[in-house]
Amino acid sequence: MISKFRNCLPRLFKKKQDVPLIDRLENLIESDPETNRNATTDDASELALVSNVLGLKDLTAKDIMVPRADIVAAKVDTTLDEFVKIFSQNSFSQIPIYKNTLDDVVGIVKVRDFLPYTNNPESFDIRSLLRDVIYVVPSIQLLELLVEIRGSANHMVLVVDEFGGVDGLVTLQDVVSEIVGEIQQSHHNIFPQIIAKQDGSFLADAKMLVSECENLLHMELLKPLVQKEDEEPDVETLGGLAMLLAGRMPTRGETLVHPSGIELEIAEADPRRVKRIIIRKPAPEALS
């Protein structure tokens, strides 16, 4: 399936009389309705891929980026052994390199560039391996971002705010996942965001959407926290809900009580973010 997408790319990104990319894609889908109706399974799959590409115009880098707190990066003075450890613990092919903070990225390094130094560590110099960084704004559409990434040797971009601070990271794989993800639905949820435990509680990823948790528990979690009817908390995830309840960054082992009676126990957290939460619904008699 992905190979079909790759085969489509040269045609999709070829310049044709300066016709906008979106228009070329739409023309490709709508140009021959009779052919589309009689398409083989392979043709239909390719058409589905192109249709998913069109859907990228409704998404931006901010919608799919890895948030700053989750970015795996390394300082420019990191040793070869430390780099090997970073890459072995994380299944990444490349990571950003920075000087003092993540806002001061000096380049990107790829894991394959380290191979020549494994037998000659004394000659290792990270600065000789640095590749140029691509910066994009959060509002860039994914279709344009795909063009940006494809024209670079690095399949990774950093998303920056108006002050130049790094907000997140997007890879080519992230964009492609948006295209082929709907076609490969049978492979998703290998690692579910929430797991029901034998004691009736739930272990949830803090990045799970509050709306999804509300549907699962059949309870409203955000509405009871607003003071005015037209007010909406700026919260999307369970981790954000925990921070809203605590009024600060909660710590591991801390239990927060929601107005509905639900308890949120912080199962895993670090100083920057909540990672996993244990959710306990109130006993039936407590609701009566």
C-alpha positions, 0 to 999 in steps of 0.5 A: 500500500505504501509503495503505491503511495510512493509511486503516485508521488512523482506524478502528484508533485510534478509541475504542470503549468503552475496548477495548484497541487490541490486542484491537480489531485481533485482532477485526478480523482474526478477526471474519469468517473467511468474509469473510477466506477470500473476500477480494479481493487488495486486501482481503488486502493490507489484512488483511496490513497489520493483521496486521503491526500486531499484530506490533508488540506484540512489538517495542519502541522499542529494537529499531528505534531509530536509535542515539545515534551515528547521530543527525544533530542540530544545535546551537541556534547553527547558522547557516542556511547550515549547516542547509541543508548538513545537510539537503542531505547527509541525506535527513531532513525533521526533526532534533533541536536541542540546546544543549551535548550531545545530552542537552540537546535543546531542540526539533525543526525541520523542513526545510520551516520553513526555506523562508521564510528562504531569501530573507531569511536575516538574519531567521532565528531557529532558536528560533522554529522549535523544536517540542516533543520527545517522550521515550519509554523504550526498552521502550515497545511499537511499537504504543503508540509509534505512537499516541504519534507519531500524536497529535503534530505531530512524527513523531519521538521520542527514546528516553531511558534512566533517567538522561534521557540520549538513547539513540536516535531513532525516526520514524514512518517507522521504525514504518511500515517494520516494518508494510509492510516484509514486504509490500515485500520485493522492494525491500530489500537495495538496499544490501547489508550485505556485498559479496564482492570479487574478491580473495576478501575481503568488505566489510561494514557494521559494523552487520551481525549477527555471526550473519548473518556466521557463516552466510555464512562458515560459521564461528563468530565468537563462541564461540571468544571465550568463556572459559566454556561458559555465557558469552555475549559482549554483542556483536551486530554486526561493529562490536561484534566488532571492539571486543571483539577490540581491547579498545577502539575500533579505528582506521581501517586497523587489522587485528584477527586472530580466533582462527579466523584471520579478519582484520578490517581496519577500513576506515572508522571515527570516534572513536565507532564502526566503520563498515565492515570488510574480512573476510579468511578464512584460506587453506585451508592455514592451516586444515589 
